[in-house]
Amino acid sequence: MKNNKVALACSVCGSRNYTKNISEAQRASRLEIKKYCKYCGTHTIHRATK
């Protein structure tokens, strides 16, 4: 299985702050992680983008 790099975008401001390597099997559903956004100044939900 091949790993792909996806960007994680903040759900509040939309900035792409993080990248993560995920496999093709995990890519079927959109990844959501609660991480710190340096632009918002708080912990927010970050979602995988294309």
Steps between C-alpha positions, in 0.01 A plus 500: 500500500620847415508785751380840386562840654185703576468853634297567813296822483349684795119481500469857635741712295583255218879529524700187420727464801599131508582209268459130576590175320201266474440177310253454215265303727475788748442751222150363430367701794599857577748517788411740786746585778480763772823704477627847591455771236758777533279743305185447711697461824289204620463126452265433208395210280734455202369301201689329219489686169573385147 
